[in-house]
Amino acid sequence: MMGRIRADRETIRNLIALIAKYDRPGPRYTSYPTAVEFQDLEAGIYEKHLAAADALGERPLSLYVHLPFCEERCLFCGCHVIVAKNRAKVDTYLDILTREVALVARRTPNRRKFAQLHLGGGTPTYHPPEGLRVFLRSLLQYYTPLPGAELAVEVDPRVTTREHIDTLADLGFNRISMGVQDFATDVQERVNRIQTEEQTRAIIDRARERGYSGINVDLIYGLPLQTPETFEKTVERVIDMGVDRVACYSFAFVPWIRGHQRKLDESELPSRETKMELFAIAREKLLGAGYQAIGMDHFARPEDELGRARKEGRLRRNFQGYTVIPGDDVLGFGISAIGDVRGAMFQNEKKLSRYRDLVDAGHLPAIRGIVRSRDDEIRADVIHRLMCNFVIDIVAVEALWGIDFRDTFASDLELLVPYQKEGLVLVEKETIRATPTGELFVRNLAMCFDRYMREKHAGEREPVFSRTV
């Protein structure tokens, strides 16, 4: 149904009515509980969970490294970044990061193999190639990749060089992700992200030459001045580049949280109807080009690992979005990085000077987080099943957790009733399944199972999340 939205104006009118009714602030569910529930940690709790993880021996880890520096700030950005012109500060950060890795490695002597390594930001390639090489060689002395491990990096084509691509390839990196957002010049100027198609193609071509097996491009719909005609051209140009994955994100306009977004003129944002059409165009074009829909906003070639993981039930969702996570514990390194270790999430200090002081003093810089309760774990499983596959297998959940689903989620199922009446979800004996239209509202459906949303955040005057559609 979603692929026919452009041609079916009645469908658009119906969707606009549903969006007007249900488009409300809500989490993206890259985790449950979400990061807004994090609290200050008691002393020693991270060390305790690292010890429990280390006791598992050879089971693989996933590693996330946050490199926060950018040359300038994109006005749509919702990430934790530092705009830096002082290269000395950038180089010093890699030294501190190296010491943090050593602190964690000291506490995980028996668990040093990983199935996934992700460099996120910020702009990891804002660091010079040699600086990245030195840091990564140090990290790889402590933690070693399993055969077939995914080593991924986020890049900005405006600052990324052939030497960056070559250096990372020499170190074993095989996946690369880059933002495009929109190739329309007026949109780029409004959001302070001037990036040509030629710059983007050059990075993609070089990555192909160096054997990267996965190339991802990010698009954003709902940006100022976007039109269906110009966004369609952007999507077509991205398809022509032959990328393996496309993430098409809804613009999270949250100026009360991200102050730099106040520089955007809200009157220039697309209307609800136009925003819906933008996504419909992207979906129609990508499906028509042979990509598979993955979750609510990703598309992948059938032969891509993300597509295979969806078919095999291995698809997961974390703070980097939809992904394949062979490792069941995630270690986070760098300021603001979030890890997930033995039933608890841990977030590092966000302020650079404080992060440096903690590491210099030999302390782990994880200062906030949450230890999940059994109820949290069960709800996280249910929500992620819905977010990843649009279906909850009631029998499988009951078998895994030893519960009676309808007794445990009696209140939650009542919250689904309005969505059932709208035809957005089917609640059957053995499954709860989003309908094709309901897939657009999957965040709303997931919110029905979120105890924190209804007990802590219902009716808040100042929303802490972006809108769901």
Buried (B, 14 or more C-beta within 10 A) or exposed (E): EBBEBBEEEEBBEBBBEBBEEBBEBBBBBBBBBBBEBBEEBEEEBBEBBBBBBBEBEEBBBBBBBBBBBBEBBBBBBBBBBBEBEEEEEBBEBBBBBBBBBBBBBEBBEEBBBBBBBBBBBBBBBBBBBEBBBBBBEBBBEBBEBBEEBBBBBBBBBBBBBBBBBBBBBEBEBBBBBBBBBBBBEEBBEBBBBEBEBEBBBBBBBBBBEBEBEBBBBBBBBBBBBBBBEBBBBBBEBBBEBEBBBBBBBBBBBBEEBBEBBEEBEEEEBBEBBBBBBBBBBBBBBBBEBEBBBBBBBBBBBEEBBBBBBBEEEBBBBBBBBBBBBBBBBBBBBBBBBBBBBBBBBBBBBBEBEBBBBBBEEEBBBBBBBBBBEEEBEBBBBBBBBBBBBBBBBBEBBBEEBEBEBEEBBEEBBEBBEBBBEBEBBBBEEEEBBBBEBBBBBBBBBBBBBBBBBBEEBEEEEEBBBBBBB
